[in-house]
């Protein structure tokens, strides 16, 4: 199912589109789902990870997975779905930020917990669960709450919305990103204080009505 879904997605330049707009049906063209990697160095890393996995028993299970479109100097790579991925493969541990979808199997949740605890990276994780498996999901969430900066329930990893904090842990990143946290990071607080009394409250209210600084954003 994963391979079929990816084979139905478009690989191309960011401005490329497929299909035509139809005003009658409201149908709009589809743009590229997968675009070029930022450098040849990244493409070489993806190829090395794929070759390593294949040499140790994994297979590319989708059509044309890992192929480069546009010649040897191009950085546009067709996504590669790798299966089965095992712990002796580099891709099992790598935070690759590329078009490789490694799929591994597990028999026990302990395997998943150990992977999270022993791994180098801690940006985010997705837990897909049915209504009958909520206790297992709760166990994973509790254990992963100190490991990953963002935990997604039945949704893919994503960088949004900016109103929510987005934190990196371990070797993934340092600090927290969001509009609120960014303003806090680059600001120095100024405290306006007064003793609590009726007259001081009235005075501060009058000041607040005329002060630009005290106006809400």
C-alpha positions in Angstrom: 0.0 0.0 0.0 2.8 2.4 0.8 4.6 1.6 -2.5 1.4 2.1 -4.5 0.6 5.4 -2.8 4.1 6.8 -3.5 4.0 5.6 -7.1 0.9 7.7 -7.6 2.6 10.8 -6.4 4.5 13.2 -8.6 8.3 13.7 -8.7 9.5 17.0 -10.3 10.5 20.6 -10.0 8.5 22.8 -7.5 6.7 24.7 -10.3 5.8 21.6 -12.4 2.1 20.6 -12.5 0.1 17.7 -13.7 -3.5 17.9 -15.0 -5.5 21.0 -16.0 -7.8 23.2 -14.1 -11.5 22.6 -14.7 -13.8 25.4 -13.6 -16.9 23.3 -14.0 -15.8 20.5 -11.7 -13.5 22.7 -9.5 -10.6 20.4 -10.3 -7.1 22.0 -10.0 -3.7 20.8 -11.2 -1.5 18.8 -8.9 2.0 20.1 -8.2 5.1 18.1 -7.4 5.0 16.1 -4.2 8.8 15.3 -4.3 11.3 18.0 -5.4 15.1 18.0 -5.8 17.4 17.6 -2.8 19.5 20.7 -2.0 22.9 19.4 -3.2 24.6 16.5 -4.9 26.1 15.6 -1.5 22.6 14.8 -0.2 21.9 12.6 -3.3 25.1 10.7 -2.8 24.1 10.1 0.9 20.7 8.7 -0.2 22.3 6.4 -2.7 24.8 5.1 -0.1 22.0 4.4 2.4 20.0 2.6 -0.2 22.9 0.6 -1.5 23.9 -0.4 2.1 20.3 -1.6 2.9 20.0 -3.5 -0.4 23.4 -5.2 0.2 22.1 -6.5 3.6 18.8 -7.9 2.4 16.3 -5.0 1.9 14.5 -4.5 -1.4 13.2 -1.4 -3.2 9.5 -2.3 -3.4 8.2 0.6 -5.4 8.7 1.4 -9.1 12.0 3.2 -10.0 12.7 3.9 -6.4 16.1 5.6 -5.9 16.5 6.6 -9.6 17.8 10.0 -10.4 15.8 12.1 -12.9 17.7 14.5 -15.2 21.1 13.0 -15.5 24.1 12.3 -13.2 24.4 15.9 -11.9 20.7 16.1 -11.0 19.5 16.0 -7.4 15.9 14.9 -8.3 15.4 11.4 -6.8 12.5 9.1 -7.1 11.5 8.1 -3.5 12.6 4.6 -2.5 10.5 2.4 -0.2 12.9 -0.1 1.5 11.6 -3.3 3.0 12.5 -5.1 5.2 14.8 -2.8 7.1 16.8 -4.4 9.9 19.0 -3.1 12.7 22.2 -3.9 10.9 21.4 -1.3 8.2 22.6 2.3 8.4 19.2 3.6 7.3 17.7 2.1 10.5 19.4 4.8 12.5 19.9 7.7 10.1 18.0 11.0 10.3 18.2 11.2 6.5 15.8 14.1 5.5 15.5 12.5 2.1 13.1 10.5 -0.1 13.7 7.2 1.5 10.9 5.3 3.3 12.4 2.6 5.4 9.9 0.0 6.7 10.7 -2.4 9.6 8.7 -4.9 11.5 8.5 -5.6 15.2 6.9 -8.2 17.4 6.8 -6.4 20.7 6.3 -2.8 21.8 9.6 -3.2 23.7 11.4 -3.1 20.4 9.8 0.3 19.6 10.5 1.7 23.1 14.1 0.6 22.9 14.5 2.2 19.5 13.2 5.5 20.9 15.3 5.4 24.0 18.6 4.3 22.4 18.3 6.5 19.2 20.4 9.6 18.6 17.5 11.8 17.4 14.4 13.2 19.0 12.6 15.6 16.8 9.2 14.0 16.4 7.4 10.7 16.1 4.0 9.4 14.8 2.0 6.8 16.6 -0.8 5.2 14.5 -3.3 3.4 16.6 -6.9 2.0 16.5 -9.5 2.5 19.2 -8.7 -1.0 20.6 -5.0 -0.1 21.1 -5.3 3.2 23.1 -3.5 1.6 26.2 -0.5 0.7 24.0 -0.5 4.3 22.6 -0.6 5.8 26.1 2.4 3.7 27.1 4.3 4.9 24.0 3.3 8.5 24.6 4.3 8.4 28.3 7.7 6.9 27.5 8.4 9.1 24.5 7.3 12.4 26.1 10.9 12.9 27.3 12.5 11.6 24.1 10.7 13.4 21.2 9.8 17.1 20.8 6.5 16.4 19.1 4.3 13.3 19.2 1.7 12.9 16.5 -1.3 10.7 17.0 -2.7 9.1 13.8 -1.1 11.9 11.7 2.2 12.2 9.9 5.2 14.1 11.1 4.9 17.8 10.0 6.3 21.2 10.7 3.1 23.1 11.6 1.3 25.1 12.8 3.7 27.8 13.9 1.6 28.6 16.9 2.7 25.3 18.5 6.2 24.9 19.9 8.4 22.7 17.8 11.4 21.5 19.8 14.4 19.5 18.8 16.1 17.1 21.2 19.3 15.0 21.3 21.2 15.3 18.0 18.2 16.6 16.1 18.4 20.2 17.2 18.5 22.5 20.2 15.8 24.9 21.4 12.2 25.5 20.6 10.7 27.0 17.4 7.4 28.8 17.2 6.2 32.4 16.8 5.8 32.9 20.6 9.1 31.1 21.5 11.0 33.0 18.8 9.8 36.3 20.1 10.7 35.2 23.6 14.2 34.1 22.5 15.0 37.4 20.8 13.5 39.7 23.4 14.5 41.1 26.8 11.6 41.4 29.1 10.7 44.8 30.8 8.7 44.5 34.0 6.3 47.3 35.0 5.4 46.7 38.7 3.3 48.4 41.3 2.0 47.8 44.8 -1.6 46.5 44.9 -3.9 49.3 46.1 -7.0 51.0 44.7 -5.2 54.3 44.0 -2.2 52.5 42.3 -4.6 50.4 40.2 -6.4 53.5 39.0 -3.0 55.2 38.2 -1.7 52.2 36.3 -5.0 52.0 34.3 -4.6 55.6 33.3 -1.0 55.1 32.3 -1.9 52.0 30.3 -4.5 53.9 28.3 -1.9 56.4 27.2 1.3 54.2 27.0 2.2 52.7 23.6 4.5 50.1 25.3 1.6 48.8 27.4 -0.8 48.3 24.6 -1.5 44.7 23.7 0.0 43.4 20.5 
